[in-house]
Amino acid sequence: MFAYLPVSGPVLFEPDGIRLRWRTGSAEASYVGDFVAWSDIRDADPFATPPELRLRDARTVFLAAEQSEVLARELWAAGVTLVHRPDVWGHLLEPFLDRDYDEVKDRVEDNLRYWGFTEAEVDLFRERVRWRMLLFTRFGGEWTTYGQADLVLAWFLLRVPPMFVSSSDYRKFRRLNDEIADRPTRGGTR
């Protein structure tokens, strides 16, 4: 299971960028490679769960949370813009958690509208991931929150069998969910 985690292992900070460490078999290695130059990073959220780099081409790279403090310092020293991004996928996946969605529904749906998502889009996105996220919740137990990295993990793990996912399919899936996550940052807000 852990070979499919979309989060890099501990990274190495180099003068020109960040050296990523992927587990053997990680599809993320083919999506983002093993090195990200400082100049290729559009912005970063070192305190997201997990920390995220947003590349200039809109791909998202997930990093290990245990390095968030040093990551923030290194990003700052390299002149990378630090942001706190809206948790779009956390909001889109909220109904699939093992808790009462009605308690947070108004706030979640209002935020999604504010970020530029129509009710029809939200319904479509949720329908596309519904069965995977319901299975993920069923097998994973009770969760307090989901995010984009959880969606990537669920998509990959719940393929039959997961090792036969084509890199082309994976890249298309990742591009789409990166675009959705990036919409508020790219001007989708009011």
Solvent accessible surface area in square Angstrom, and as a share of the most:
residue,aa,sasa,rsa
1,M,131,0.58
2,F,123,0.51
3,A,32,0.25
4,Y,40,0.15
5,L,42,0.21
6,P,3,0.02
7,V,35,0.20
8,S,1,0.01
9,G,17,0.16
10,P,71,0.45
11,V,7,0.04
12,L,78,0.39
13,F,52,0.22
14,E,53,0.24
15,P,130,0.82
16,D,104,0.54
17,G,0,0.00
18,I,0,0.00
19,R,82,0.30
20,L,6,0.03
21,R,113,0.41
22,W,39,0.14
23,R,117,0.43
24,T,130,0.75
25,G,56,0.53
26,S,11,0.07
27,A,21,0.16
28,E,2,0.01
29,A,40,0.31
30,S,62,0.40
31,Y,8,0.03
32,V,10,0.06
33,G,29,0.28
34,D,80,0.41
35,F,64,0.27
36,V,5,0.03
37,A,25,0.20
38,W,32,0.11
39,S,80,0.52
40,D,71,0.37
41,I,2,0.01
42,R,38,0.14
43,D,7,0.04
44,A,0,0.00
45,D,4,0.02
46,P,3,0.02
47,F,120,0.50
48,A,22,0.17
49,T,121,0.70
50,P,22,0.14
51,P,1,0.00
52,E,24,0.11
53,L,0,0.00
54,R,1,0.00
55,L,5,0.03
56,R,143,0.52
57,D,66,0.34
58,A,18,0.14
59,R,50,0.18
60,T,0,0.00
61,V,0,0.00
62,F,1,0.00
63,L,3,0.01
64,A,9,0.07
65,A,57,0.44
66,E,140,0.63
67,Q,32,0.14
68,S,21,0.14
69,E,112,0.50
70,V,45,0.26
71,L,1,0.01
72,A,13,0.10
73,R,152,0.55
74,E,58,0.26
75,L,0,0.00
76,W,186,0.65
77,A,89,0.69
78,A,40,0.31
79,G,67,0.64
80,V,10,0.06
81,T,81,0.47
82,L,62,0.31
83,V,46,0.26
84,H,158,0.70
85,R,16,0.06
86,P,42,0.26
87,D,70,0.36
88,V,2,0.01
89,W,8,0.03
90,G,5,0.05
91,H,22,0.10
92,L,0,0.00
93,L,0,0.00
94,E,14,0.06
95,P,40,0.25
96,F,5,0.02
97,L,10,0.05
98,D,65,0.34
99,R,111,0.41
100,D,76,0.39
101,Y,35,0.13
102,D,107,0.55
103,E,141,0.63
104,V,34,0.19
105,K,92,0.39
106,D,111,0.57
107,R,128,0.47
108,V,1,0.01
109,E,26,0.12
110,D,92,0.48
111,N,43,0.22
112,L,0,0.00
113,R,69,0.25
114,Y,113,0.43
115,W,24,0.09
116,G,29,0.28
117,F,3,0.01
118,T,74,0.43
119,E,111,0.50
120,A,77,0.59
121,E,48,0.21
122,V,1,0.00
123,D,79,0.41
124,L,86,0.43
125,F,17,0.07
126,R,20,0.07
127,E,103,0.46
128,R,124,0.45
129,V,15,0.08
130,R,93,0.34
131,W,130,0.45
132,R,31,0.11
133,M,0,0.00
134,L,88,0.44
135,L,64,0.32
136,F,21,0.09
137,T,6,0.03
138,R,195,0.71
139,F,153,0.64
140,G,44,0.42
141,G,34,0.33
142,E,133,0.60
143,W,82,0.29
144,T,104,0.60
145,T,70,0.41
146,Y,3,0.01
147,G,10,0.10
148,Q,10,0.05
149,A,10,0.08
150,D,31,0.16
151,L,2,0.01
152,V,1,0.00
153,L,15,0.08
154,A,0,0.00
155,W,22,0.08
156,F,12,0.05
157,L,37,0.18
158,L,35,0.18
159,R,66,0.24
160,V,149,0.86
161,P,56,0.35
162,P,28,0.18
163,M,120,0.54
164,F,156,0.65
165,V,23,0.13
166,S,52,0.34
167,S,57,0.37
168,S,56,0.36
169,D,56,0.29
170,Y,5,0.02
171,R,98,0.36
172,K,132,0.56
173,F,30,0.13
174,R,0,0.00
175,R,88,0.32
176,L,76,0.38
177,N,3,0.02
178,D,1,0.00
179,E,100,0.45
180,I,7,0.04
181,A,9,0.07
182,D,3,0.02
183,R,67,0.24
184,P,10,0.06
185,T,53,0.31
186,R,138,0.50
187,G,63,0.60
188,G,21,0.20
189,T,53,0.31
190,R,197,0.72
